[in-house]
Structures are given as C-alpha cells and as structure tokens.
Amino acid sequence: MELFADVCPKTAENFSDSFRQFCTGEYRRDGVPVGYKNAQFHRVIKDFMIQGGDFVNGDGTGMTSIYGSKFRDENFDLEHSGPGILSMANAGPDTNGCQFFITCAKCDFLDKKHVVFGRVLDGLLTVRKIENVPTGQNNKPKIPIIVLLGEGAVGKTSLMLRYVENKFSPQHVSTLQASFLSKKLHVDGQAVVLNIWDTAGQEKFHALGPIYYRDSHGALLIYDVTDTNSFEKALIIGNKVDLERNRNVDTDEAIGYAKSIGAEHFETSAKDNIGVTQVFDYLVKGLVERAQHSKFQGTAVTSSSHYGASRRNDLLIIDDPPPVKKSCCFG
C-alpha cells in the first residue's frame, strides 16, 4: 500500500496513524482497544469498489478519526484513475472518518467527491478475490460467519485452532476484542468458505459483542465442563471433556437445558480433538440447508427490516456507479 502523503498529508496521517493505533490497541474506547484489526469489507460491488474500515459498528454506519468524529476533505487533486485506488468513503462533504474504499475499475464519476490518498501496489490480486465474493442485501458479502461465545478461558480459541488448523497449544493467551480464521470446506457438494470469529470472554469486552455477532449466521456458546460459573452464563458446547475427572457440570443437566430452549448440545475437547469437527460441520450443514431453503422460497437467509429503512439516512455509502448507457463502442 502506498500513501500519497505529499499530496494529502492529513488524510494519509489519519490512515497510517489510525492503522498503527487501531491495529496495535493503542486506540481505546471506554478502556477497550478497538480498531482495524479483524474489521471486514462490509460492502462489495463487482467492477466498482470494495468498502471497509468501519470498526465502530461494522456495517457502514460508524465514523471516527484521529482528529475526532470526522474531518474535512483535504483536497481533490488526485483522481480515481483505475483499479487499486485508495479513497475516503464519506456521507457527504467534509465527513471523512475511518472508512475507506478501494476501486476495482476507473471511477472518474467519484472525482471531486472523495479524497484519493493512496493506492494498492502488491495486493491487487487480493482486491480481485474480495471483489468476486458472493454478495447479498446491501452488497454485503455472503460468506457464512460463525461466532464463538462464552466466558474467558473456556477454550474458544483452542476449538477454533483445532478445527481450522488441527493444532492445539496448552498455553492460554487471552483474546483481545476478537480474532478470526477462515476455513474452506465442501458441504453436500458445495464449496463453502467459513469465517469463524472468536470473541473475547472477559467482561470488559462484552459491550463489543454486538459488533461481531450482529451479522453472524450461527453461534456456538461454549462452557468449560470443569467450571460451573462458565456453564451458568453460556451453554451448548461443553469443552475440555478430556478433563473428565474434574467435571463439575453434569452432562444430563446440560442436555436437559439445551432441549428446554430448543438447542442442540455437544461436548468437545480441543486438546484431544474430540467432537470438534462434528460441531462445526453440523452447524455449517444447517446453514447451507437453510440458505437453500430460503433461496427456494425467494427470501433472504438473514434480513433486517430496520436496516433497509435506515440505510438512506445512516449508511456511510459512496456514490454508486452511473447506469451503463447503450453504446456501439466502449469508452
């Protein structure tokens, strides 16, 4: 990534300093580190652009910067001359924040409206891959997302690592905010790319939870079979069954509760690789079946009536490409 600091020093500084602060945890909100780390591209339009950087809300409505909630347009000296141009997303004049977009084609209709401050040098292939992911409502990528929920130290990260990389580490490292891994698999002959989000279990991070599970397609609630307190707050997946001699949560009690709320119950061990694959495969298979059923019924897998209603006023969007005019030649 090249930043045009000589042309747009203030905008480039917001991105570079934000990238450093927002990725290393230097930037905090209510004492909790937040930032670009694990933030996704929430809007993808093929042959146009990919938009991301909303680590505040994760849906295109968030705005913040190193200068405050927003800052003014620095200049419009540079143009959206081709693919790979890095530019600021905004909600109108002088409303720059943390969101940006990368062009996938020449977008001269955005000139004088959005501040160009950089370009992609070596990652255009990655941009193309993102550009071609399936999208759904509001041009949001349709990659299935599973969120791991539960108290701290119940083994969420261990389960994720065992399933995705078939690894286990006995060392406990607390997750800060969230982390995620992706796994490619085939379900009933269909290729699926699954994003798995591991959310922090510490109480100080609980307020950030909605950012990660708002658009998730499924969730695993994990408790530690050796810790009664973890069972009282989060149920469904009983982990660490390799420590059976230290069990304090009765299996029948957990199964009974799961049935009472219409949920499934599994027990796993990331250490001994017991039941991990079965848990994720069961959930992914259900997601694929639900997607197929929804497609057949002509409805979206996930929908939000208030989301569409507030889009015009709230979403930080950039101008859509102008309609293609019929022509005898290409310009």
Wavefront OBJ file of the C-alpha trace (Angstrom):
o trace
v 0.000 0.000 0.000
v 1.348 3.407 -0.993
v 0.008 6.530 0.732
v 0.225 9.863 -1.072
v 1.410 11.783 1.975
v 2.942 14.510 -0.173
v -0.458 15.382 -1.665
v -2.821 14.553 1.215
v -0.683 14.570 4.377
v -3.581 14.942 6.810
v -5.660 12.171 5.247
v -2.651 9.880 4.931
v -1.739 10.540 8.560
v -5.265 9.637 9.652
v -4.963 6.309 7.828
v -1.378 5.480 8.810
v -1.683 6.588 12.432
v -5.107 5.001 12.645
v -3.726 1.790 11.180
v -0.978 1.745 13.795
v -3.170 2.754 16.729
v -6.231 0.824 15.631
v -4.264 -2.366 14.931
v -1.976 -2.379 17.964
v -4.637 -1.497 20.508
v -3.310 1.991 21.194
v -6.743 3.355 20.345
v -9.255 2.614 23.076
v -12.919 3.241 23.713
v -14.032 3.031 27.340
v -10.681 1.443 28.105
v -11.135 -1.286 25.488
v -8.813 -1.490 22.436
v -10.711 -1.259 19.150
v -9.570 -0.870 15.581
v -8.911 -2.094 12.060
v -7.709 -5.495 13.232
v -10.315 -8.042 12.085
v -12.502 -5.326 10.518
v -14.142 -6.559 7.320
v -15.047 -5.144 3.940
v -18.755 -4.664 4.549
v -19.734 -3.537 1.030
v -18.529 -5.132 -2.212
v -19.670 -4.173 -5.716
v -18.038 -6.001 -8.610
v -16.399 -3.780 -11.236
v -16.768 -0.822 -8.877
v -15.215 -0.924 -5.420
v -14.776 -2.668 -2.058
v -15.539 -0.613 1.059
v -14.305 -1.219 4.606
v -12.761 0.312 7.695
v -15.883 0.533 9.866
v -14.504 -0.944 13.061
v -17.029 1.081 15.086
v -20.255 -0.641 14.008
v -19.090 -2.981 11.265
v -21.968 -2.145 8.930
v -21.043 1.160 7.299
v -22.654 3.456 9.867
v -19.609 4.019 12.098
v -17.455 7.128 11.975
v -14.337 8.203 13.874
v -10.833 9.512 13.145
v -7.669 10.610 14.906
v -8.985 14.177 14.611
v -12.367 13.491 16.185
v -15.601 12.030 14.898
v -14.909 13.356 11.380
v -12.619 15.709 9.442
v -12.797 17.922 6.359
v -11.981 16.986 2.771
v -8.298 17.812 2.332
v -8.286 18.267 -1.449
v -9.431 16.626 -4.665
v -6.133 16.852 -6.538
v -5.952 13.129 -7.345
v -8.351 11.101 -9.468
v -9.949 7.673 -9.345
v -7.994 6.724 -12.435
v -8.145 2.930 -12.308
v -8.279 -0.162 -10.097
v -6.471 -0.164 -6.766
v -7.056 3.500 -5.879
v -7.445 4.093 -2.121
v -10.010 6.776 -1.313
v -12.073 8.034 1.616
v -15.689 6.931 1.997
v -17.993 9.657 3.220
v -21.602 10.666 3.818
v -21.231 13.990 2.017
v -18.768 16.893 2.009
v -16.322 17.058 4.941
v -17.478 13.826 6.624
v -14.295 11.741 6.463
v -13.725 9.236 9.251
v -12.286 5.731 9.431
v -13.979 4.241 6.367
v -12.267 3.907 3.007
v -12.752 2.133 -0.287
v -10.527 0.614 -2.956
v -11.580 0.934 -6.581
v -11.899 -2.087 -8.851
v -12.043 0.000 -12.035
v -11.738 3.572 -13.235
v -14.316 5.638 -11.321
v -13.990 9.176 -12.610
v -17.566 9.952 -11.514
v -16.188 9.948 -7.939
v -13.621 12.662 -8.686
v -14.116 15.886 -6.695
v -16.379 13.971 -4.284
v -13.992 11.630 -2.465
v -10.409 12.251 -1.370
v -7.882 9.952 -3.058
v -4.926 9.373 -0.741
v -3.206 6.165 -1.814
v -3.116 3.072 -3.977
v -2.620 -0.680 -3.746
v 0.770 -1.798 -5.020
v 1.161 -5.540 -4.485
v -2.276 -6.641 -3.307
v -4.474 -6.232 -6.378
v -4.994 -9.990 -6.582
v -6.436 -9.885 -3.070
v -8.669 -6.989 -4.086
v -9.928 -9.046 -7.037
v -10.687 -12.006 -4.790
v -12.705 -9.820 -2.435
v -14.432 -8.173 -5.396
v -15.704 -11.551 -6.590
v -17.147 -12.934 -3.354
v -20.924 -13.550 -3.406
v -22.944 -10.656 -2.001
v -26.455 -10.236 -0.646
v -28.577 -7.445 0.753
v -26.928 -4.003 0.621
v -23.956 -5.520 -1.286
v -22.738 -7.227 1.879
v -20.509 -10.297 1.357
v -22.405 -13.551 1.950
v -19.539 -15.513 3.477
v -21.010 -17.604 6.331
v -19.949 -16.329 9.749
v -19.955 -18.403 12.928
v -19.313 -16.663 16.233
v -17.829 -18.403 19.261
v -19.292 -17.070 22.503
v -18.536 -17.833 26.145
v -16.686 -16.771 29.251
v -12.919 -16.251 29.284
v -10.632 -19.302 29.388
v -13.289 -21.830 28.342
v -11.271 -22.810 25.254
v -12.919 -20.913 22.376
v -9.593 -20.152 20.671
v -8.446 -23.744 21.124
v -11.576 -25.064 19.439
v -11.130 -22.678 16.517
v -7.459 -23.591 16.040
v -8.197 -27.305 16.280
v -10.950 -27.110 13.665
v -9.201 -24.794 11.192
v -5.541 -25.780 11.571
v -5.748 -29.043 13.560
v -3.449 -27.556 16.203
v -3.567 -27.303 19.983
v -1.486 -25.175 22.336
v -1.601 -25.724 26.113
v -0.661 -22.081 26.666
v -3.547 -19.727 27.406
v -3.441 -16.346 25.679
v -6.467 -14.128 26.267
v -8.220 -12.896 23.133
v -8.359 -9.115 22.902
v -11.613 -7.933 21.352
v -11.859 -10.708 18.741
v -9.897 -12.778 16.262
v -10.963 -14.857 13.308
v -9.855 -17.641 10.995
v -11.282 -18.924 7.728
v -11.729 -22.477 6.541
v -12.651 -23.853 3.131
v -14.842 -26.943 3.084
v -17.397 -28.787 0.970
v -20.937 -29.423 2.172
v -23.209 -31.608 0.050
v -21.048 -30.908 -2.991
v -20.958 -27.147 -2.444
v -17.748 -25.222 -1.767
v -18.104 -23.069 1.347
v -15.717 -20.531 2.864
v -16.450 -20.233 6.571
v -15.374 -17.313 8.762
v -15.096 -18.199 12.450
v -14.990 -15.342 14.949
v -13.509 -15.930 18.389
v -14.872 -13.252 20.726
v -13.176 -12.162 23.937
v -14.802 -13.609 27.049
v -13.610 -11.033 29.562
v -16.374 -8.851 30.945
v -14.725 -5.612 29.796
v -15.137 -6.723 26.165
v -18.787 -7.765 26.398
v -20.056 -4.393 25.164
v -18.286 -5.004 21.832
v -20.068 -8.309 21.269
v -22.864 -6.966 19.038
v -20.294 -5.693 16.522
v -19.270 -9.289 15.813
v -22.466 -11.311 16.124
v -24.885 -8.800 14.586
v -24.401 -10.268 11.093
v -23.394 -13.789 12.057
v -25.224 -16.788 10.623
v -24.704 -19.091 13.587
v -23.180 -19.174 17.038
v -21.585 -21.688 19.343
v -21.926 -20.978 23.057
v -19.074 -22.658 24.862
v -18.569 -23.505 28.523
v -15.840 -25.302 30.458
v -17.038 -28.626 31.924
v -14.690 -28.054 34.882
v -16.079 -24.580 35.673
v -19.640 -24.247 36.964
v -19.604 -20.465 36.564
v -18.931 -20.742 32.828
v -21.922 -23.084 32.483
v -24.264 -20.704 34.274
v -23.598 -17.947 31.722
v -23.005 -19.827 28.457
v -24.354 -23.198 27.401
v -24.491 -25.514 24.384
v -20.839 -26.575 23.770
v -19.201 -28.299 26.735
v -15.449 -28.092 26.138
v -12.445 -29.711 27.880
v -14.055 -33.153 28.255
v -10.524 -34.532 28.342
v -10.616 -33.351 31.982
v -13.468 -35.710 32.829
v -12.088 -36.390 36.298
v -12.527 -32.714 37.123
v -16.050 -32.405 35.706
v -18.377 -30.128 37.652
v -21.125 -29.703 35.041
v -23.382 -32.736 34.706
v -23.904 -33.838 31.105
v -27.582 -34.656 31.604
v -28.165 -31.229 33.133
v -26.578 -29.533 30.126
v -28.514 -31.670 27.644
v -31.751 -31.038 29.505
v -31.256 -27.301 29.448
v -30.351 -27.312 25.756
v -33.550 -29.204 24.951
v -35.608 -26.808 27.067
v -34.568 -23.882 24.858
v -34.751 -25.818 21.598
v -30.978 -26.042 21.126
v -28.506 -28.814 20.392
v -25.818 -29.875 22.845
v -22.324 -31.150 22.096
v -19.267 -31.929 24.179
v -15.754 -31.380 22.840
v -12.066 -31.451 23.637
v -9.776 -29.221 21.605
v -6.784 -30.871 23.268
v -7.719 -34.447 22.328
v -9.618 -33.444 19.165
v -12.912 -34.905 20.348
v -16.100 -33.771 18.638
v -14.652 -30.516 17.252
v -15.179 -31.214 13.556
v -18.632 -32.648 14.212
v -19.778 -29.437 15.932
v -18.743 -27.114 13.113
v -19.873 -29.493 10.371
v -23.299 -29.808 11.990
v -23.721 -26.033 12.119
v -22.398 -25.379 8.602
v -24.623 -28.088 7.136
v -27.603 -26.414 8.794
v -26.585 -23.024 7.382
v -26.290 -24.406 3.856
v -29.644 -26.175 4.101
v -31.279 -23.009 5.416
v -29.731 -20.963 2.605
v -31.015 -23.409 0.005
v -34.478 -23.384 1.548
v -34.546 -19.590 1.700
v -33.407 -19.331 -1.906
v -36.154 -21.741 -2.925
v -38.717 -19.700 -1.004
v -37.418 -16.484 -2.557
v -36.354 -14.927 0.747
v -33.040 -13.848 2.191
v -31.279 -16.066 4.701
v -30.891 -13.132 7.030
v -32.839 -9.934 6.822
v -33.346 -6.838 8.909
v -36.310 -4.605 8.252
v -34.897 -1.673 10.171
v -31.590 -1.927 8.323
v -33.113 -1.159 4.960
v -35.313 1.553 6.417
v -32.394 3.445 7.909
v -29.988 2.986 5.020
v -30.715 6.299 3.325
v -30.074 8.333 6.469
v -27.451 6.311 8.286
v -25.239 4.269 5.994
v -21.923 5.786 5.044
v -22.022 4.997 1.360
v -20.120 6.197 -1.634
v -21.727 7.054 -4.945
v -22.962 4.100 -6.934
v -21.623 3.844 -10.486
v -23.792 5.604 -13.063
v -26.116 3.375 -15.122
v -24.485 1.879 -18.185
v -25.655 3.589 -21.362
v -26.182 1.592 -24.513
v -23.410 2.313 -26.960
v -21.867 0.873 -30.042
v -18.424 1.061 -28.588
v -16.564 1.099 -25.305
v -15.143 4.298 -23.892
l 1 2 3 4 5 6 7 8 9 10 11 12 13 14 15 16 17 18 19 20 21 22 23 24 25 26 27 28 29 30 31 32 33 34 35 36 37 38 39 40 41 42 43 44 45 46 47 48 49 50 51 52 53 54 55 56 57 58 59 60 61 62 63 64 65 66 67 68 69 70 71 72 73 74 75 76 77 78 79 80 81 82 83 84 85 86 87 88 89 90 91 92 93 94 95 96 97 98 99 100 101 102 103 104 105 106 107 108 109 110 111 112 113 114 115 116 117 118 119 120 121 122 123 124 125 126 127 128 129 130 131 132 133 134 135 136 137 138 139 140 141 142 143 144 145 146 147 148 149 150 151 152 153 154 155 156 157 158 159 160 161 162 163 164 165 166 167 168 169 170 171 172 173 174 175 176 177 178 179 180 181 182 183 184 185 186 187 188 189 190 191 192 193 194 195 196 197 198 199 200 201 202 203 204 205 206 207 208 209 210 211 212 213 214 215 216 217 218 219 220 221 222 223 224 225 226 227 228 229 230 231 232 233 234 235 236 237 238 239 240 241 242 243 244 245 246 247 248 249 250 251 252 253 254 255 256 257 258 259 260 261 262 263 264 265 266 267 268 269 270 271 272 273 274 275 276 277 278 279 280 281 282 283 284 285 286 287 288 289 290 291 292 293 294 295 296 297 298 299 300 301 302 303 304 305 306 307 308 309 310 311 312 313 314 315 316 317 318 319 320 321 322 323 324 325 326 327 328 329 330 331
